[in-house]
Amino acid sequence: MEPERSKRGKSDSTKRRAQRATSNVFAMFEQNQIAEFKEAFQMIDSNKDGFVDKNDLRATWDSLGRIIPEKDLDGMIAEATGPINFTMFLTIFGERVSGTRSPFNVY
């Protein structure tokens, strides 16, 4: 029983830590910046399901006249720790601004 409880505790604390990291991201930006990120997110979310996936990224790059290799699209998606909703999208950019991740590579 004991190992099971400690295992669950570790999982719970990891989830709380991830939740805190994403919930604080809104404090990193001004309201007008958040509005601009929201507009960009909505443009990228081409199927309007509230999440950015590989097909959304492909459609965005295609609309810009760029053909991006599949492995590069996979790499972009892999930067997120889960599904890319608006909060995760903002978190990814927040990490870049704060210097906890390397700058976004523009292809």
FENBEL-V465558 format. One record per residue. RES is the residue in one letter. PHI is phi in degrees with one decimal (* if undefined). BURIAL is I if it has 9 or more other C-alpha atoms within 8 Angstrom, else O. Layout:
BEGIN
((RES PHI BURIAL) (RES PHI BURIAL))
END
This chain:
BEGIN
((M * O) (E -58.4 O) (P -60.9 O) (E -65.0 O) (R -66.3 O) (S -68.4 O) (K -64.3 O) (R -64.2 O) (G -61.1 O) (K -64.2 O) (S -62.4 O) (D -62.8 O) (S -67.8 O) (T -64.3 O) (K -63.4 O) (R -63.6 O) (R -63.0 O) (A -63.6 O) (Q -64.4 O) (R -62.4 O) (A -62.3 I) (T -78.2 I) (S -70.6 O) (N -81.5 O) (V -64.6 I) (F -66.1 O) (A -76.5 O) (M -78.0 O) (F -122.3 O) (E -75.0 O) (Q -57.7 O) (N -66.6 O) (Q -68.1 O) (I -61.1 I) (A -62.7 O) (E -68.1 O) (F -62.3 I) (K -62.4 I) (E -62.5 O) (A -63.0 O) (F -58.6 I) (Q -65.3 I) (M -70.2 O) (I -72.6 I) (D -74.1 I) (S -65.2 I) (N -92.3 O) (K 56.5 O) (D -96.4 O) (G 89.2 O) (F -135.7 I) (V -97.5 I) (D -123.5 I) (K -60.8 I) (N -65.2 O) (D -63.6 I) (L -62.8 I) (R -59.6 I) (A -61.8 I) (T -63.8 I) (W -64.0 I) (D -59.7 I) (S -65.3 O) (L -90.5 O) (G 79.9 O) (R -113.9 O) (I -98.9 O) (I -107.0 I) (P -58.8 O) (E -53.4 O) (K -64.1 O) (D -70.6 O) (L -63.2 I) (D -60.2 I) (G -64.2 O) (M -64.3 O) (I -65.7 I) (A -68.2 O) (E -66.7 O) (A -86.7 I) (T -89.0 O) (G -173.9 O) (P -57.1 I) (I -94.1 I) (N -90.8 I) (F -62.9 I) (T -62.6 I) (M -65.7 I) (F -56.9 I) (L -65.3 I) (T -62.0 I) (I -59.0 I) (F -71.2 O) (G -62.3 I) (E -65.6 I) (R -69.3 I) (V -64.6 O) (S -79.4 O) (G 85.8 O) (T -83.2 O) (R -134.0 O) (S -69.0 O) (P -57.5 O) (F -63.4 O) (N -84.0 O) (V -91.0 O) (Y -87.9 O))
END
